[in-house]
Amino acid sequence: MRLSFKMKGKIMANRESSKEIAFLLELSIKDESYGFRSSIAKELERARGQLVSIEESISTISSIKSDCDKTDYILAASAGVLSGFLDIFLVKKPNESLLTDITDKWFAEKTIAFAKLLGWKNTKGDILSSAIRFLEKKFKVPYDQTGRGESAGKIFELSPSNHHFKSLAHNPSLLGLFFSVVDQFTNSSHFVSKGELIELVDADEGFELKGSDTPSKLFCALSNWLGHLISDTSGSSGSKGRGMGIPSPLLTWTNDIIVLKRKFGIEPNRFDRKAAELAMETYKNGFDIRFMTAQAIPVFINEMFVRLIYSIRRLVKYFAQTSVEEYSLPQILKASNPFTNLTVRRMINVAHGTFCLVDISDATIKGFIKGKGSFSSIDFLLHLNIVGVGRFTVSIYGEIKRGFLHFKNKRLINDAAKELTLLNNYVEGLKILSETYKNESLLSFVSDLENSDMYTLAFDKSSRLAALRNTDEGKILKSKNDIDLYFLGEDVYEEG
């Protein structure tokens, strides 16, 4: 037999929202033993657990935001300005850049080192040209037409100064890799000229892709593509002067767009053709992967400088606010970590934005100066740090994404705050109920029921307990006969 007392309560979080809580108090009788089960304590424990969980959630969500102060913004902008001037005076444009001389030398040294690794030995004359010639023979490909003395040079305007750009397999991209493999398997050559996708069949009669089966041929094709790209980073073996290196992937996308449109049967528009022409002219003026590397140097310095500033400021703040006895290496590393928080990302966005502002202003001025009254797009692109623009674009994308996340988090915090208020009120209510129903003398009726000689006293206590718990007067069972009739299904509450 089980006697149940159902208690209901409504707790208001605010005037607009409410929540009704119901819980059950039960008296159970089993095998001549009695027990009183109360859910108030368990409900109170569960509510407190929910309270802690919501408070932790609010703390976590609130921490996912930038806490940049005015000094952080000023320092980040200053880093961007300094890096911008570094780009203006040290990068400039190809053939005028101090940093380009450094990167050209670095690529030349790596090309020679790669040739030595594969068995090339020093010869008389131009060491770099000899190493490049060795690599070209080692990684022979069918798509290396230069246009010199070839019909393709007259028909498709291929030349030593543009064949690396026009040849799709020379592009350091996934599309370049795809066309390199296709060209080697089919002994063909694909390139883009004047907005058209051109294919030369039987491009090199002396070419043969090594390998006894498809997997081995594929491996050889991949090796040839990579090795040939390395051989061309410092120009061809017959280059005079700086030579035409591998085109920057930041420019070759103009060819990729034309190729993709052609493959899907879409005619490239005037903008596509003009963009490809402008990109090719920019490349012919020296904007290759070596110059792109030179442009990346001030961009890298800008970002590292900001991260260093962040770490130093946070370290100073930690040591100023923490006593010597409380110093902790994990806490120091956490406080000064410049890689995994939104504050340093915001500072980097400001620094890159300022860098681009300085750089674009300089490139625009140079474009008008070189244009002599009109605007020179080529000179503008040659002075524009495309790496910096690309990095800032990535930063802006991340900032916009975090902006939407912050807007979503604000709604989550508001909802959690309302639920927190509700739970606080609920916990207080449960505390009151817990104190109210802590009357041991009234709850002792359970032991009284075990003694058959104390029925009267037991039912009296039961009736008083029911009244204390706000049970309707007409529904209180006041005697054993009332209980027996109740469980037999007869109406105890008939009038009269």
C-alpha positions as CSV (number, residue, x, y, z in Angstrom):
1,M,0.0,0.0,0.0
2,R,1.3,3.5,-0.8
3,L,-0.1,6.8,0.3
4,S,0.8,9.8,-1.8
5,F,0.8,13.5,-1.1
6,K,1.2,15.6,-4.2
7,M,2.6,19.1,-3.6
8,K,2.5,21.8,-6.4
9,G,4.2,25.2,-6.5
10,K,4.7,27.9,-9.1
11,I,8.0,29.9,-9.2
12,M,8.2,33.1,-11.1
13,A,11.5,34.1,-12.8
14,N,10.1,37.4,-14.0
15,R,6.7,38.7,-15.0
16,E,7.0,37.4,-18.5
17,S,7.9,33.8,-17.7
18,S,6.9,31.2,-15.1
19,K,7.5,27.6,-14.4
20,E,5.3,25.2,-12.5
21,I,7.1,22.6,-10.4
22,A,5.4,19.5,-9.1
23,F,6.9,16.9,-6.8
24,L,5.5,13.9,-4.9
25,L,5.8,12.8,-1.3
26,E,4.9,9.1,-0.7
27,L,4.2,6.8,2.2
28,S,4.9,3.1,1.2
29,I,3.8,0.0,3.1
30,K,5.4,-3.3,2.1
31,D,5.7,-6.6,3.9
32,E,4.4,-5.1,7.2
33,S,7.1,-2.4,7.0
34,Y,6.6,1.2,6.4
35,G,8.7,3.9,4.8
36,F,8.3,7.6,4.0
37,R,9.9,8.7,0.7
38,S,10.4,12.4,0.3
39,S,11.7,13.9,-3.0
40,I,12.4,17.4,-1.6
41,A,16.1,16.7,-0.7
42,K,16.8,15.0,-4.0
43,E,15.1,17.8,-5.9
44,L,17.1,20.3,-4.0
45,E,20.3,18.5,-4.8
46,R,19.4,18.3,-8.5
47,A,18.4,21.9,-8.7
48,R,21.7,23.0,-7.1
49,G,23.6,20.9,-9.7
50,Q,21.7,22.6,-12.5
51,L,22.5,26.0,-10.9
52,V,26.3,25.2,-11.0
53,S,26.0,24.0,-14.6
54,I,24.3,27.1,-15.8
55,E,26.7,29.4,-14.0
56,E,29.6,27.6,-15.6
57,S,27.9,27.9,-19.0
58,I,27.4,31.6,-18.6
59,S,31.1,32.0,-17.6
60,T,32.3,30.0,-20.5
61,I,30.1,31.8,-23.1
62,S,31.1,35.2,-21.6
63,S,34.8,34.4,-21.9
64,I,34.4,33.8,-25.7
65,K,34.9,37.4,-26.6
66,S,37.8,39.9,-27.0
67,D,38.9,42.0,-24.1
68,C,41.1,44.4,-26.0
69,D,41.6,47.7,-24.3
70,K,42.6,51.0,-25.8
71,T,46.3,50.3,-25.4
72,D,46.0,47.0,-27.3
73,Y,44.4,48.7,-30.2
74,I,47.0,51.4,-30.3
75,L,49.9,48.9,-30.2
76,A,48.3,46.7,-32.9
77,A,47.8,49.7,-35.2
78,S,51.4,50.8,-34.5
79,A,52.7,47.3,-35.5
80,G,50.7,47.5,-38.7
81,V,52.1,51.0,-39.6
82,L,55.7,49.9,-38.9
83,S,55.3,46.7,-41.0
84,G,53.7,48.8,-43.7
85,F,56.8,51.0,-43.9
86,L,59.0,47.9,-43.9
87,D,57.1,46.7,-47.0
88,I,57.4,50.1,-48.7
89,F,61.1,50.5,-48.2
90,L,62.4,46.9,-48.3
91,V,59.9,45.0,-50.6
92,K,59.0,47.7,-53.1
93,K,58.5,45.8,-56.4
94,P,60.5,43.1,-58.2
95,N,64.1,44.0,-59.3
96,E,64.0,46.9,-56.9
97,S,63.6,45.0,-53.7
98,L,66.2,44.3,-51.1
99,L,64.2,41.4,-49.7
100,T,63.7,40.0,-53.1
101,D,67.4,39.7,-53.5
102,I,67.5,37.7,-50.3
103,T,64.7,35.4,-51.3
104,D,66.1,34.9,-54.8
105,K,69.4,33.9,-53.3
106,W,67.7,31.5,-50.8
107,F,65.7,29.8,-53.6
108,A,68.8,29.4,-55.7
109,E,70.7,27.8,-52.8
110,K,67.9,25.4,-52.2
111,T,67.7,24.5,-55.9
112,I,71.4,23.7,-55.9
113,A,71.2,21.8,-52.7
114,F,68.3,19.7,-54.1
115,A,70.4,18.9,-57.3
116,K,73.3,17.9,-55.1
117,L,71.1,15.6,-53.1
118,L,70.1,13.8,-56.4
119,G,73.7,13.3,-57.6
120,W,74.6,16.5,-59.4
121,K,78.2,17.6,-59.1
122,N,79.7,21.0,-59.5
123,T,80.7,22.0,-63.1
124,K,82.5,24.9,-64.6
125,G,80.5,28.0,-65.5
126,D,77.2,29.1,-64.0
127,I,76.6,26.7,-61.2
128,L,72.8,27.6,-60.8
129,S,72.2,27.0,-64.6
130,S,74.0,23.7,-64.4
131,A,72.0,22.5,-61.5
132,I,68.7,23.6,-63.1
133,R,69.7,21.8,-66.4
134,F,70.4,18.6,-64.3
135,L,67.0,18.8,-62.7
136,E,65.2,19.5,-66.0
137,K,66.7,16.3,-67.4
138,K,66.1,14.3,-64.2
139,F,62.4,15.4,-64.1
140,K,61.6,15.6,-67.8
141,V,58.0,16.6,-68.7
142,P,56.2,17.0,-72.0
143,Y,54.7,20.4,-71.3
144,D,57.8,22.5,-71.1
145,Q,57.4,24.3,-74.4
146,T,59.0,27.8,-74.2
147,G,57.9,29.0,-77.6
148,R,61.5,29.7,-78.7
149,G,61.8,28.4,-82.3
150,E,58.5,26.5,-82.1
151,S,55.3,27.0,-84.0
152,A,53.4,27.4,-80.7
153,G,55.4,30.5,-80.2
154,K,53.9,32.2,-83.2
155,I,50.4,30.7,-83.0
156,F,49.7,30.9,-79.3
157,E,52.2,33.6,-78.3
158,L,54.3,31.4,-76.1
159,S,57.6,32.8,-75.0
160,P,60.3,32.2,-72.4
161,S,58.9,35.1,-70.3
162,N,55.3,33.7,-70.1
163,H,55.3,29.9,-70.7
164,H,55.5,29.2,-67.0
165,F,52.4,31.3,-66.4
166,K,50.4,30.0,-69.4
167,S,51.3,26.4,-68.9
168,L,48.7,25.0,-66.5
169,A,51.0,22.2,-65.2
170,H,53.5,24.8,-64.0
171,N,51.0,26.2,-61.6
172,P,51.7,25.3,-57.9
173,S,48.1,24.3,-57.2
174,L,45.9,21.3,-57.2
175,L,44.7,22.2,-60.7
176,G,48.4,22.4,-61.8
177,L,49.0,19.0,-60.3
178,F,46.0,17.6,-62.1
179,F,47.0,18.9,-65.5
180,S,50.6,17.7,-65.0
181,V,49.5,14.2,-64.4
182,V,47.1,14.3,-67.4
183,D,49.8,15.7,-69.6
184,Q,52.4,13.1,-68.6
185,F,50.0,10.2,-69.1
186,T,48.8,11.5,-72.5
187,N,52.0,13.1,-73.7
188,S,50.2,16.4,-74.1
189,S,50.4,20.0,-73.0
190,H,47.7,22.3,-71.8
191,F,47.9,26.1,-71.5
192,V,45.8,29.2,-71.5
193,S,46.2,31.9,-74.1
194,K,43.8,34.9,-74.8
195,G,41.1,33.3,-72.7
196,E,41.2,30.0,-74.6
197,L,42.2,26.5,-73.2
198,I,44.7,25.1,-75.7
199,E,45.8,21.4,-75.9
200,L,48.9,20.2,-77.8
201,V,48.8,16.5,-78.5
202,D,52.1,14.5,-78.9
203,A,53.8,17.4,-77.3
204,D,57.2,15.8,-76.9
205,E,58.2,12.8,-79.1
206,G,61.1,11.9,-76.8
207,F,59.0,11.8,-73.6
208,E,58.1,8.5,-71.9
209,L,56.5,8.3,-68.5
210,K,58.4,5.7,-66.4
211,G,56.7,3.0,-64.5
212,S,55.5,-0.6,-65.2
213,D,51.9,-0.1,-64.0
214,T,49.4,2.6,-63.2
215,P,50.4,3.1,-59.6
216,S,54.1,3.3,-60.4
217,K,53.4,5.7,-63.3
218,L,51.3,7.9,-61.1
219,F,54.1,8.0,-58.5
220,C,56.6,9.0,-61.3
221,A,54.2,11.7,-62.6
222,L,53.9,13.2,-59.1
223,S,57.6,13.1,-58.6
224,N,58.2,14.7,-62.0
225,W,55.7,17.5,-61.3
226,L,57.3,18.4,-57.9
227,G,60.9,18.0,-59.2
228,H,60.2,20.1,-62.3
229,L,58.6,22.9,-60.2
230,I,61.7,23.0,-58.0
231,S,63.9,23.2,-61.0
232,D,61.9,26.2,-62.3
233,T,61.7,28.3,-59.0
234,S,64.9,30.2,-60.1
235,G,64.1,30.3,-63.8
236,S,65.0,28.0,-66.6
237,S,68.5,26.7,-67.4
238,G,68.8,29.1,-70.4
239,S,67.6,32.2,-68.4
240,K,69.6,35.3,-68.5
241,G,69.6,37.5,-65.4
242,R,66.9,36.8,-62.7
243,G,64.9,34.4,-64.9
244,M,61.2,33.7,-64.8
245,G,60.3,31.6,-61.8
246,I,57.2,29.7,-60.9
247,P,54.1,31.9,-61.0
248,S,52.5,32.9,-57.7
249,P,49.3,30.9,-56.9
250,L,47.8,34.3,-56.0
251,L,47.9,35.2,-59.7
252,T,47.3,31.9,-61.5
253,W,43.6,31.7,-60.2
254,T,42.8,33.9,-63.2
255,N,43.8,31.0,-65.5
256,D,42.0,28.5,-63.2
257,I,38.7,30.4,-63.6
258,I,39.0,30.3,-67.4
259,V,39.8,26.6,-67.4
260,L,36.9,25.7,-65.1
261,K,34.4,27.8,-67.2
262,R,35.6,26.1,-70.4
263,K,35.2,22.7,-68.9
264,F,31.6,23.5,-67.9
265,G,30.9,25.0,-71.3
266,I,30.7,28.6,-70.0
267,E,32.2,31.3,-72.1
268,P,34.7,33.4,-70.1
269,N,33.6,37.0,-70.0
270,R,35.5,40.2,-70.6
271,F,36.5,40.5,-67.0
272,D,38.0,37.0,-66.9
273,R,40.1,37.7,-70.0
274,K,41.3,41.1,-68.7
275,A,42.1,39.7,-65.3
276,A,44.2,36.9,-66.9
277,E,46.0,39.4,-69.1
278,L,46.8,41.7,-66.1
279,A,48.0,38.8,-64.0
280,M,50.3,37.6,-66.8
281,E,51.8,41.1,-67.3
282,T,52.3,41.3,-63.5
283,Y,54.1,38.0,-63.6
284,K,56.3,39.0,-66.6
285,N,57.4,42.0,-64.5
286,G,58.9,39.6,-61.9
287,F,55.9,38.8,-59.6
288,D,56.7,35.1,-59.1
289,I,56.8,32.8,-56.1
290,R,60.1,34.3,-55.0
291,F,58.7,37.8,-54.9
292,M,55.6,36.5,-53.1
293,T,57.9,35.0,-50.4
294,A,59.5,38.4,-50.1
295,Q,56.1,40.0,-49.6
296,A,55.3,37.5,-46.9
297,I,58.2,38.6,-44.7
298,P,56.7,41.9,-43.5
299,V,53.3,40.3,-43.1
300,F,54.9,37.6,-40.9
301,I,56.8,40.1,-38.9
302,N,53.6,42.1,-38.4
303,E,51.8,39.2,-36.9
304,M,54.7,37.9,-34.8
305,F,55.2,41.4,-33.4
306,V,51.6,41.7,-32.4
307,R,51.7,38.3,-30.6
308,L,54.9,39.3,-28.8
309,I,53.3,42.6,-27.7
310,Y,50.3,40.6,-26.4
311,S,52.5,38.2,-24.4
312,I,54.6,40.9,-22.8
313,R,51.6,43.0,-21.7
314,R,49.8,39.9,-20.2
315,L,53.0,38.8,-18.5
316,V,53.5,42.2,-16.9
317,K,49.8,42.3,-15.9
318,Y,50.1,38.8,-14.3
319,F,53.2,39.6,-12.3
320,A,51.7,42.9,-11.1
321,Q,48.5,41.3,-9.9
322,T,50.0,38.1,-8.4
323,S,52.1,37.7,-5.3
324,V,55.4,35.8,-5.5
325,E,54.0,33.0,-3.4
326,E,51.2,32.4,-5.9
327,Y,53.4,32.2,-9.0
328,S,52.5,29.2,-11.2
329,L,54.1,28.2,-14.5
330,P,50.9,26.8,-16.0
331,Q,49.1,30.0,-15.1
332,I,51.9,32.1,-16.5
333,L,51.8,30.2,-19.8
334,K,48.0,30.5,-19.9
335,A,48.0,34.2,-19.2
336,S,50.7,35.0,-21.9
337,N,49.6,32.5,-24.5
338,P,49.4,34.5,-27.8
339,F,47.8,31.9,-30.0
340,T,44.5,30.6,-28.6
341,N,42.4,33.6,-27.6
342,L,40.1,36.1,-29.3
343,T,41.9,39.2,-27.9
344,V,45.1,38.5,-29.8
345,R,43.1,37.7,-32.9
346,R,41.4,41.0,-32.7
347,M,44.7,42.7,-32.3
348,I,46.1,40.9,-35.4
349,N,43.0,42.0,-37.4
350,V,43.7,45.6,-36.5
351,A,47.4,45.2,-37.3
352,H,46.8,43.6,-40.7
353,G,44.1,46.1,-41.5
354,T,46.4,49.0,-40.8
355,F,49.2,47.3,-42.8
356,C,46.9,47.0,-45.8
357,L,45.8,50.6,-45.5
358,V,49.4,51.8,-45.6
359,D,50.3,49.4,-48.4
360,I,47.3,50.2,-50.6
361,S,47.9,53.9,-50.2
362,D,51.5,53.5,-51.3
363,A,50.6,51.3,-54.2
364,T,47.9,53.7,-55.4
365,I,50.3,56.7,-55.2
366,K,53.0,54.7,-57.1
367,G,50.3,53.7,-59.7
368,F,49.5,57.3,-60.5
369,I,53.2,58.4,-60.4
370,K,54.3,55.6,-62.9
371,G,51.2,56.2,-65.0
372,K,52.3,59.8,-65.6
373,G,48.8,61.3,-65.3
374,S,46.9,58.1,-65.7
375,F,46.6,55.1,-63.4
376,S,49.0,52.2,-64.1
377,S,47.3,49.0,-63.0
378,I,50.5,47.0,-63.4
379,D,52.6,49.2,-61.2
380,F,49.7,49.2,-58.6
381,L,49.8,45.4,-58.5
382,L,53.6,45.2,-58.4
383,H,53.6,47.5,-55.3
384,L,50.5,45.9,-53.7
385,N,51.4,43.3,-51.1
386,I,48.9,40.7,-52.2
387,V,50.0,38.3,-49.4
388,G,49.0,41.0,-46.9
389,V,45.7,41.5,-48.6
390,G,45.1,37.8,-48.6
391,R,46.0,37.5,-44.9
392,F,43.7,40.4,-44.0
393,T,40.9,38.8,-46.0
394,V,41.2,35.6,-43.9
395,S,41.2,37.7,-40.7
396,I,38.1,39.6,-41.8
397,Y,36.3,36.3,-42.5
398,G,37.2,35.0,-39.1
399,E,36.1,38.3,-37.5
400,I,32.7,38.2,-39.2
401,K,32.3,34.5,-38.2
402,R,33.0,35.4,-34.6
403,G,30.6,38.3,-34.8
404,F,27.8,36.0,-35.7
405,L,28.9,33.7,-32.9
406,H,29.0,36.6,-30.4
407,F,25.4,37.6,-31.4
408,K,24.3,34.1,-30.9
409,N,26.1,33.9,-27.5
410,K,24.4,37.0,-26.3
411,R,21.0,35.4,-26.8
412,L,22.3,32.3,-25.0
413,I,23.5,34.4,-22.1
414,N,20.2,36.2,-21.8
415,D,18.3,32.9,-21.8
416,A,20.7,31.3,-19.4
417,A,20.4,34.4,-17.1
418,K,16.6,34.0,-17.0
419,E,17.0,30.3,-16.3
420,L,19.5,31.1,-13.6
421,T,17.0,33.5,-11.9
422,L,14.3,30.8,-12.1
423,L,16.6,28.2,-10.6
424,N,17.7,30.5,-7.8
425,N,14.1,31.1,-6.8
426,Y,13.3,27.4,-7.1
427,V,16.2,26.5,-4.9
428,E,15.1,29.1,-2.3
429,G,11.6,27.6,-2.4
430,L,12.8,24.1,-1.9
431,K,14.9,25.3,1.0
432,I,11.7,26.7,2.6
433,L,9.8,23.4,1.9
434,S,12.6,21.4,3.3
435,E,12.5,23.4,6.6
436,T,8.7,23.3,6.7
437,Y,8.5,19.5,6.4
438,K,11.3,18.8,8.8
439,N,8.8,18.1,11.7
440,E,10.1,14.8,13.1
441,S,7.3,14.5,15.6
442,L,4.7,14.4,12.9
443,L,6.6,12.1,10.6
444,S,7.0,9.6,13.4
445,F,3.6,8.2,12.5
446,V,5.4,5.7,10.3
447,S,6.8,3.9,13.4
448,D,3.4,4.4,15.1
449,L,1.7,2.4,12.3
450,E,4.0,-0.5,13.1
451,N,2.3,-0.8,16.5
452,S,-1.3,-2.0,16.2
453,D,-2.2,-0.5,19.6
454,M,-1.5,3.0,18.4
455,Y,-3.9,3.4,15.4
456,T,-5.8,6.3,16.9
457,L,-2.6,8.3,17.6
458,A,-1.2,7.4,14.2
459,F,-4.2,8.5,12.2
460,D,-4.4,11.7,14.2
461,K,-0.8,12.5,13.3
462,S,-1.5,11.5,9.7
463,S,-4.5,13.9,9.6
464,R,-2.5,16.7,11.1
465,L,0.3,16.1,8.6
466,A,-2.1,16.2,5.7
467,A,-3.6,19.4,6.9
468,L,-0.1,20.9,7.3
469,R,0.6,20.1,3.7
470,N,-2.5,22.0,2.5
471,T,-4.7,18.9,1.7
472,D,-8.4,19.8,1.2
473,E,-10.3,19.2,4.5
474,G,-12.8,17.0,2.7
475,K,-10.2,14.7,1.4
476,I,-8.3,13.9,4.6
477,L,-8.6,10.3,5.8
478,K,-9.2,10.5,9.6
479,S,-9.6,6.8,10.6
480,K,-8.5,3.3,9.6
481,N,-12.1,2.7,8.3
482,D,-11.7,5.7,6.0
483,I,-8.5,4.2,4.6
484,D,-10.0,0.7,4.2
485,L,-13.0,2.2,2.3
486,Y,-10.7,4.3,0.2
487,F,-8.7,1.3,-1.0
488,L,-11.8,-0.8,-1.5
489,G,-13.0,1.9,-4.0
490,E,-15.9,3.1,-2.0
491,D,-16.7,6.9,-1.7
492,V,-15.5,8.1,1.6
493,Y,-16.6,11.7,1.0
494,E,-20.4,11.2,0.3
495,E,-22.4,14.0,1.8
496,G,-24.5,13.2,4.7
